[in-house]
Structure formats: C-alpha cells, structure tokens
Amino acid sequence: MSNMAWWAAGTIATAVFIGFVAMVVRENARLFDQERELAAQLAAAGQPAVATVLALSRQPGGRPFALPVKLSLRFADFEGREQQADLRLHIDRELLAGFMPGQTVHVRYDRSQPARVAVDRLLTPTEIPAAWRGK
C-alpha cells in the first residue's frame, strides 16, 4: 500500500472511532437526562414518598461540579407496597453526603406505574443553584 492509501485508511479509522466514542458518550448522557425530564413531569402530578438510599455508585464521566451516580432506592407506594428503583442522575459534589446509603431522600413517583420514580428536587436538591452556571 502506498503512503496515500495508509493516510486515507488512518483518516477513515480515526473518524469512525471518534463517531463511536461520541455515540457512547451521548447514550450514557441520555440516561441521566431521562431522569431529569421525569422529575420535571412528576413535580406537578407525582405522588410524594420518602425513600431510603440502598446504594450509591459513581458512574463514568461527569462535570466539574457534579458527579454522575447510580442511586438505588427503596420506598413504599400509596398502597404500602415496597418498591425498589435504580436512578441515574447528576449530584453536586457538595450534596453527595445526603445521598449515602441509609440516608432518606424525597421522591415522586407515578401512581399508575410506581417504577417511574425520580428525586423530588424541591425537597431533596441534587444541585446548588449558581449564577455562573446560567441557571
């Protein structure tokens, strides 16, 4: 193969690799965006509950001020049945202590589908508002 062929093959391989990495990163971010969107939906119509944190595990990636985490929770629905849920969300580093195993957090869930649950951000904040963040 000539130098030009190697250069073309290398360029194509690099472009494919960058596209693959971008796809994986975006798919991972989508999971965290879904929980935030669900929280916004349930803020108005969701059933409130108090949940116990069973486990907290850090996920890859993140932002300078917030960590992506997987949060395992247990709560009782309106009929008293125990429900468990795993959530993926971003939590500011300064607030992480409130989400350690054994802590209680406020959640909202869909009464018709208790598996649709999200952290109630009004009662259990996941981020500290800051003017420099544009929020």
PLY file of the C-alpha trace (Angstrom):
ply
format ascii 1.0
element vertex 135
property float x
property float y
property float z
element edge 134
property int vertex1
property int vertex2
end_header
0.00 0.00 0.00
1.19 3.48 -0.77
1.54 6.26 1.75
-1.63 7.89 0.41
-3.64 4.69 0.98
-2.34 4.40 4.56
-3.16 8.04 5.19
-6.71 7.59 3.85
-7.24 4.39 5.87
-5.95 6.09 9.02
-8.19 9.10 8.48
-11.27 6.92 7.97
-10.45 4.77 11.01
-9.98 7.89 13.16
-13.31 9.35 12.01
-15.11 6.06 12.75
-13.51 5.86 16.20
-14.45 9.46 17.07
-18.02 8.81 15.92
-18.22 5.67 18.05
-16.93 7.47 21.15
-19.39 10.34 20.60
-22.25 7.86 20.27
-21.31 6.05 23.51
-20.94 9.32 25.43
-24.28 10.65 24.18
-26.08 7.38 25.01
-24.67 7.49 28.55
-25.73 11.13 28.98
-29.24 10.30 27.72
-29.86 8.07 30.75
-29.19 10.99 33.09
-31.30 13.39 31.01
-34.26 11.00 31.18
-34.33 11.12 35.00
-34.22 14.93 34.98
-37.12 15.07 32.47
-39.13 12.57 34.51
-38.51 14.62 37.67
-39.93 17.69 35.92
-43.03 15.74 34.85
-43.61 14.24 38.30
-43.02 17.54 40.13
-46.60 18.57 39.40
-48.54 15.31 39.33
-46.35 12.70 41.01
-47.16 11.00 44.30
-44.69 12.09 47.02
-42.84 9.48 49.07
-39.82 9.17 51.31
-37.18 6.71 50.13
-34.18 5.11 51.78
-30.93 5.04 49.84
-29.72 1.45 49.50
-26.63 2.06 47.38
-24.76 4.82 45.61
-22.22 4.13 42.90
-20.30 6.62 40.83
-20.67 6.30 37.07
-18.09 7.24 34.43
-17.90 10.81 33.20
-19.27 13.85 34.88
-18.93 17.58 35.02
-16.52 19.72 37.03
-19.16 20.37 39.70
-21.42 17.29 39.55
-20.94 13.53 39.62
-23.00 11.05 37.63
-24.25 8.39 40.02
-26.47 5.34 40.11
-28.77 5.58 43.12
-30.63 2.51 44.44
-33.71 3.40 46.49
-36.48 1.68 48.44
-39.82 3.35 49.18
-43.42 2.45 50.00
-46.09 3.31 47.43
-49.53 4.70 48.34
-50.83 1.17 48.99
-47.94 0.40 51.33
-46.15 -1.96 48.94
-42.38 -1.78 48.99
-40.84 -0.58 45.73
-37.21 -0.51 44.65
-35.73 1.65 41.94
-32.37 2.45 40.39
-31.92 6.03 39.23
-29.12 7.60 37.22
-28.65 11.28 37.96
-26.09 14.03 38.49
-25.49 15.19 42.06
-23.33 18.15 43.02
-20.27 17.05 44.98
-21.24 19.21 47.96
-24.62 17.45 48.28
-23.36 13.89 47.87
-23.32 13.17 51.63
-27.12 13.41 51.68
-27.36 10.51 49.23
-25.17 7.98 51.04
-26.63 4.55 51.88
-29.03 4.75 54.83
-30.00 8.38 54.17
-33.59 9.31 53.36
-34.49 11.29 50.26
-37.77 12.65 48.94
-39.04 11.20 45.69
-42.10 11.47 43.47
-43.49 8.55 41.51
-46.27 7.78 39.08
-49.16 6.15 40.99
-50.14 4.06 37.96
-46.52 2.95 37.39
-44.54 3.09 40.65
-41.36 2.11 38.78
-41.41 5.62 37.25
-39.73 7.45 40.09
-37.46 10.50 40.37
-35.87 12.54 43.13
-38.10 15.41 44.29
-35.66 18.23 43.65
-37.68 20.76 45.68
-37.35 18.74 48.90
-34.07 16.94 48.16
-31.91 19.16 45.95
-29.38 17.49 43.67
-27.65 20.69 42.64
-26.68 24.00 44.17
-28.00 26.89 42.06
-25.25 29.22 40.94
-25.40 32.34 38.79
-22.24 31.38 36.90
-23.87 28.14 35.73
-26.57 30.06 33.91
-29.42 28.58 35.97
0 1
1 2
2 3
3 4
4 5
5 6
6 7
7 8
8 9
9 10
10 11
11 12
12 13
13 14
14 15
15 16
16 17
17 18
18 19
19 20
20 21
21 22
22 23
23 24
24 25
25 26
26 27
27 28
28 29
29 30
30 31
31 32
32 33
33 34
34 35
35 36
36 37
37 38
38 39
39 40
40 41
41 42
42 43
43 44
44 45
45 46
46 47
47 48
48 49
49 50
50 51
51 52
52 53
53 54
54 55
55 56
56 57
57 58
58 59
59 60
60 61
61 62
62 63
63 64
64 65
65 66
66 67
67 68
68 69
69 70
70 71
71 72
72 73
73 74
74 75
75 76
76 77
77 78
78 79
79 80
80 81
81 82
82 83
83 84
84 85
85 86
86 87
87 88
88 89
89 90
90 91
91 92
92 93
93 94
94 95
95 96
96 97
97 98
98 99
99 100
100 101
101 102
102 103
103 104
104 105
105 106
106 107
107 108
108 109
109 110
110 111
111 112
112 113
113 114
114 115
115 116
116 117
117 118
118 119
119 120
120 121
121 122
122 123
123 124
124 125
125 126
126 127
127 128
128 129
129 130
130 131
131 132
132 133
133 134
